[in-house]
Amino acid sequence: MDDFLHNLRSGKLKQPDRGRRDYSDYKGPQRRAGSERRRTDYYAKVTGENFALVKDALESLAEQQKRIADALAARTDAESRIADALETIAARLAITAGSTDSPAPAAEESTPAVPTDDDWHSSGPKLAEQDRPRLIQLIGDMRKNGQSWEKIARHMIEKSVPTVSGKGTWRGTAVKKFWDANA
């Protein structure tokens, strides 16, 4: 054994060069026998086996989406029926309130009177300084009556109250900001 290692270290023992093979007996590509055929790809087999499961999952997903669409359509239909019923109730209450001796106050009567377009002192699209106290009074009265900021803004738009900047229209957030800054 020592002679072998000595010869190997000294270079006297040479390994044959494996990179230089003799291809003289090469006969070209070989055909395999039926029993030696390559095995099928594992992933192709799994895909083939799970295809039915994927199909079932997609069908159940489509069925669930259809149920959701039907539920949304039913909800929309129910909401429209509720709105129609509420309108009918409101109309009957208005008729009943008109036939009694003391009529019920209308929503417009509960809000304070807003100056008309001619009463606002604006020299342009902006809110004039002398109109600010009246506008603050109007907002305060409407808030005492339980009106929301958005409802106050819609009321001010209906009555053509000019905005502070003269641009755009009144929004609930703008009314609240005006109130907080001036009240």
ROBA-999033 format. One record per residue: residue in three letters; x, z negated, y of N, C-alpha, C in turn. Coordinates in pm, whole numbers, padded with zeros to 5 digits, always signed. Atoms other than C-alpha are relative to their C-alpha. Example, Ala and Ser with C-alpha at 12.3 -4.5 7.8 and 13.67 -1.06 7.14 Angstrom:
2
ALA+00089+00000-00119+01230-00780-00450+00090+00000+00120SER-00082+00006-00119+01367-00714-00106-00077-00073+00109
***
This chain:
183
MET+00083+00000-00118+00000+00000+00000+00087+00000+00123ASP-00088+00002-00115+00286-00076+00236+00060+00137+00025ASP-00055-00135-00017+00432+00270+00174-00101+00091+00068PHE+00104-00083-00060+00102+00428+00265-00011-00026+00150LEU+00010+00033-00143+00078+00241+00597+00124+00044+00075HIS-00125-00042-00063+00446+00311+00671+00000+00151+00023ASN+00004-00146-00013+00399+00682+00608-00103+00042+00105LEU+00105-00033-00097+00082+00683+00813+00048-00026+00142ARG-00048+00033-00133+00248+00511+01111+00114+00089+00043SER-00116-00083-00035+00558+00719+01100-00037+00145+00019GLY+00042-00137-00017+00363+01040+01091+00035+00088-00116LYS-00034-00080+00115+00489+01153+00755-00125+00038-00078LEU+00125-00028+00070+00138+01133+00613-00096+00062+00101LYS+00086-00070-00096-00082+01385+00788-00138+00021-00062GLN+00137-00027+00042-00456+01413+00770-00026+00149+00022PRO+00031-00141-00024-00588+01763+00729-00088+00014+00125ASP+00075-00023-00123-00731+01906+01052-00141+00044-00037ARG+00137-00031+00039-01104+01900+01010-00063+00107+00090GLY+00056-00099-00091-01166+02128+01306+00023+00142-00046ARG-00031-00135+00047-01020+02424+01124-00049+00019-00142ARG+00057-00020+00133-01253+02486+00839+00010+00145-00040ASP-00002-00137+00053-01246+02787+00621-00145+00041-00023TYR+00138-00047+00012-01573+02970+00660-00008+00130-00080SER-00001-00125+00076-01489+03248+00421-00115+00005-00101ASP+00109+00001+00097-01762+03139+00177-00139-00012+00065TYR+00129+00013-00071-02039+03129+00446-00089+00116-00034LYS+00092-00103+00044-02346+03320+00332-00117+00020+00096GLY+00108-00015-00096-02564+03298+00641-00103-00109-00015PRO+00102+00104+00008-02880+03094+00694-00062-00005-00139GLN+00053+00017+00134-03012+02953+00373-00151-00025+00008ARG+00142+00027+00011-03375+02952+00276-00018-00125-00083ARG+00024+00121+00075-03513+02623+00160-00109+00023-00104ALA+00104-00005+00103-03717+02577-00148-00122-00074+00051GLY+00125+00063-00043-04079+02459-00116+00008-00151+00004SER-00009+00145+00003-03990+02104-00209+00095-00053+00107GLU-00098+00042-00099-03711+02094+00051-00043+00029+00144ARG+00045-00034-00135-03923+02195+00351+00010-00122+00091ARG-00009+00111-00096-03888+01989+00666-00133-00074+00007ARG+00120+00080-00011-04131+01708+00712-00068+00026+00134THR+00074-00024-00125-04404+01735+00977+00042-00102+00104ASP-00035+00087-00110-04344+01585+01315-00093-00122+00000TYR+00077+00124+00003-04457+01222+01330-00106+00000+00110TYR+00094+00006-00111-04622+01259+01674-00114+00100-00018ALA+00107-00096+00028-04813+01568+01568-00098-00060-00099LYS+00085+00063+00099-04948+01371+01273-00087-00108+00065VAL+00075+00106-00067-05049+01076+01494-00106+00061+00089THR+00096-00065-00087-05219+01307+01743-00117+00055-00081GLY+00105-00053+00085-05410+01476+01465-00090-00110-00055GLU+00080+00110+00053-05522+01144+01321-00084-00067+00107ASN+00069+00071-00107-05624+00996+01658-00091+00089+00084PHE+00082-00091-00080-05802+01304+01790-00147-00042+00000ALA+00139+00044+00008-06138+01176+01668-00023-00125+00085LEU+00014+00121-00081-06076+00839+01836-00002+00033+00149VAL-00004-00041-00140-05988+01006+02168-00131+00066+00038LYS+00127-00069-00026-06297+01225+02144-00113-00101+00017ASP+00104+00103-00009-06519+00919+02081+00012-00079+00130ALA-00021+00075-00124-06364+00734+02375-00048+00080+00121LEU+00044-00084-00112-06426+01028+02611-00152+00013+00003GLU+00146-00010+00004-06785+01060+02494-00066-00129+00050SER+00058+00127-00047-06852+00689+02553+00023-00016+00151LEU-00026+00005-00144-06691+00716+02898-00101+00087+00076ALA+00099-00088-00063-06918+01010+02984-00138-00064-00001GLU+00130+00066+00009-07220+00813+02863-00011-00115+00100GLN+00000+00109-00097-07123+00514+03078-00012+00053+00143GLN+00012-00060-00133-07079+00737+03383-00143+00046+00026LYS+00139-00045-00016-07425+00882+03323-00091-00120+00026ARG+00079+00121-00023-07571+00529+03302+00019-00051+00142ILE-00027+00046-00136-07403+00435+03629-00073+00088+00101ALA+00069-00092-00091-07541+00747+03800-00150-00025-00002ASP+00144+00029+00010-07891+00670+03669-00034-00131+00070ALA+00025+00129-00064-07864+00310+03789+00004+00013+00153LEU-00006-00021-00146-07757+00423+04138-00122+00075+00051ALA+00120-00074-00040-08046+00670+04153-00121-00093+00000ALA+00112+00095+00006-08289+00396+04045+00007-00099+00116ARG-00016+00095-00111-08146+00160+04307-00044+00065+00132THR+00039-00070-00122-08187+00420+04582-00152+00015+00006ASP+00146-00014+00005-08545+00483+04468-00068-00133+00031ALA+00058+00132-00024-08619+00109+04466+00014-00040+00147GLU-00019+00033-00141-08471+00065+04814-00096+00078+00089SER+00096-00077-00081-08687+00347+04951-00141-00055-00016ARG+00133+00060+00019-08998+00190+04794-00013-00131+00076ILE+00002+00127-00075-08905-00147+04946-00017+00028+00150ALA+00011-00034-00143-08860+00017+05288-00141+00046+00034ASP+00139-00044-00024-09200+00188+05259-00095-00119-00001ALA+00087+00117+00006-09363-00141+05160+00015-00086+00125LEU-00021+00078-00121-09204-00323+05453-00062+00067+00122GLU+00065-00070-00111-09324-00053+05693-00151-00017-00006THR+00144+00020+00015-09675-00086+05553-00039-00141+00043ILE+00027+00138-00040-09663-00463+05595+00010-00017+00150ALA-00017+00009-00145-09534-00430+05951-00117+00067+00072ALA+00114-00068-00064-09810-00181+06036-00126-00086-00011ARG+00119+00084+00016-10077-00413+05894+00009-00123+00087LEU-00016+00115-00089-09933-00707+06083-00025+00039+00146ALA+00023-00045-00136-09939-00504+06403-00149+00021+00026ILE+00145-00019-00015-10302-00411+06344-00069-00135+00008THR+00059+00134+00001-10389-00774+06265+00031-00073+00129ALA-00038+00067-00124-10199-00901+06567-00075+00059+00119GLY+00073-00064-00109-10378-00651+06792-00146-00041+00004SER+00143+00035+00004-10723-00766+06677-00025-00146+00033THR+00020+00141-00033-10667-01139+06745-00003-00018+00152ASP+00010+00028-00144-10720-01305+07082+00138-00008+00065SER-00134+00011-00058-10351-01383+07137+00095+00093-00077PRO-00086-00094+00070-10138-01083+07048+00141-00057-00016ALA-00136+00046+00027-09797-01146+06895+00095+00068+00098PRO-00092-00062-00094-09510-01086+07136+00082+00109-00068ALA-00079-00112+00054-09334-00757+07082+00147-00033+00014ALA-00145+00024-00002-08960-00740+07026+00056+00028+00138GLU-00051-00034-00133-08907-00578+07364-00034-00108+00102GLU+00037+00104-00094-09093-00860+07540+00088-00122-00012SER-00084+00117+00017-08862-01121+07392+00136+00018+00066THR-00127-00023-00067-08560-00954+07550-00025+00003+00150PRO+00020+00000-00145-08514-01001+07922+00002+00142+00057ALA+00008-00132-00063-08580-00715+08158+00139+00044+00044VAL-00129-00057-00037-08281-00491+08206-00022+00091+00119PRO+00015-00090-00113-08231-00314+08533-00001+00145-00046THR+00005-00142+00037-08313+00054+08519+00126+00069+00052ASP-00118-00076-00043-08062+00330+08589+00020-00010+00151ASP-00010+00004-00146-08143+00309+08960+00047-00137+00049ASP-00035+00134-00044-08087-00068+08977+00148-00033-00016TRP-00143+00027+00017-07723-00053+08860+00076+00056+00118HIS-00071-00037-00121-07485-00036+09156+00126+00081-00027SER-00124-00071+00033-07228+00178+08982+00012+00126+00084SER-00027-00121-00079-07071+00444+09197+00050+00111-00089GLY-00046-00098+00097-06972+00631+08884-00036-00048-00138PRO+00033+00041+00137-06966+00584+08510+00040-00144-00032LYS-00045+00136+00026-06800+00241+08539-00102-00103+00047LEU+00085+00112-00039-06977-00093+08567+00052-00056+00132ALA-00040+00052-00131-06973-00213+08928+00020-00151-00008GLU-00030+00144-00001-06839-00560+09010-00124-00084+00027GLN+00119+00080-00030-07172-00677+09157-00101+00000-00116ASP+00089-00003+00116-07345-00584+08827+00047-00094-00111ARG-00054+00084+00106-07121-00808+08613-00081-00129-00020PRO+00077+00124+00022-07315-01136+08677-00136+00026-00067ARG+00130-00032+00063-07647-00969+08588+00018+00036-00147LEU-00025-00038+00138-07495-00822+08272+00034-00123-00085ILE-00033+00124+00071-07352-01162+08173-00129-00080-00025GLN+00129+00068+00014-07698-01315+08234-00083+00065-00111LEU+00075-00074+00102-07858-01043+08020+00053-00030-00140ILE-00060+00026+00131-07614-01096+07733-00028-00144-00043GLY+00027+00140+00032-07656-01474+07752-00144-00022-00044ASP+00141+00015+00037-08036-01449+07743-00029+00059-00138MET+00024-00063+00129-08029-01211+07449+00064-00080-00113ARG-00064+00083+00102-07787-01435+07259-00083-00127-00027LYS+00087+00117+00019-08019-01733+07319-00120+00034-00086ASN+00114-00046+00081-08300-01528+07161+00043+00036-00142GLY-00047-00025+00137-08082-01483+06850+00040+00144-00027GLN-00039-00140+00018-07981-01123+06908+00148+00007-00038SER-00140-00019+00039-07659-01001+06743+00071+00084+00106TRP-00079-00078-00096-07377-00839+06937-00034+00148-00010GLU+00034-00142+00019-07462-00500+06787-00136+00033+00058LYS+00134-00024-00053-07828-00532+06880+00002+00001+00154ILE-00015+00002-00146-07732-00622+07238+00063+00131+00047ALA-00066-00125-00037-07502-00319+07249-00097+00117-00007ARG+00098-00108+00011-07780-00088+07126-00102-00006+00114HIS+00094+00018-00110-08016-00232+07386+00062+00049+00132MET-00069-00043-00123-07759-00171+07661+00017+00151+00003ILE-00010-00146+00006-07711+00187+07542-00135+00063+00034GLU+00134-00052-00028-08089+00245+07548-00032-00005+00149LYS+00029+00018-00142-08106+00115+07906+00105+00063+00090SER-00104-00073-00075-07804+00325+08013+00084-00091+00088VAL-00089+00090-00073-07592+00031+08119+00140+00059-00009PRO-00132-00059+00007-07252+00170+08216+00101-00097-00062THR-00103+00084+00063-06949+00046+08023+00101-00045+00105VAL-00099+00055-00092-06667-00150+08184+00103+00106+00036SER-00102-00102-00026-06417+00134+08147-00060+00131+00047GLY+00064-00126-00036-06669+00409+08205+00013+00105-00109LYS-00020-00093+00111-06570+00571+07875-00074-00052-00122GLY+00062+00038+00126-06750+00572+07545-00135-00068+00018THR+00127+00071-00001-07052+00361+07460+00023-00145-00039TRP-00008+00141+00034-07124-00005+07407+00001-00019-00150ARG-00006+00043+00140-07034-00155+07069-00008-00152-00001GLY+00013+00145+00010-07091-00507+06941+00128-00073+00034THR-00128+00066-00028-06722-00591+06959+00033+00006+00148ALA-00027-00012-00143-06700-00463+07316-00086-00098+00079VAL+00089+00095-00067-07001-00674+07420+00056-00141-00015LYS-00056+00134+00023-06845-00984+07260+00126-00021+00082LYS-00124+00011-00078-06511-00915+07427-00032-00019+00148PHE+00042+00013-00139-06684-00872+07765-00055-00142+00024TRP+00060+00132-00012-06879-01196+07708+00110-00108+00001ASP-00106+00100+00009-06568-01393+07606+00089+00000+00125ALA-00088-00010-00117-06371-01267+07905-00067-00049+00129ASN+00069+00028-00125-06641-01334+08166-00089-00124-00003ALA+00092+00113+00006-06854-01621+08041+00073-00133+00011
***
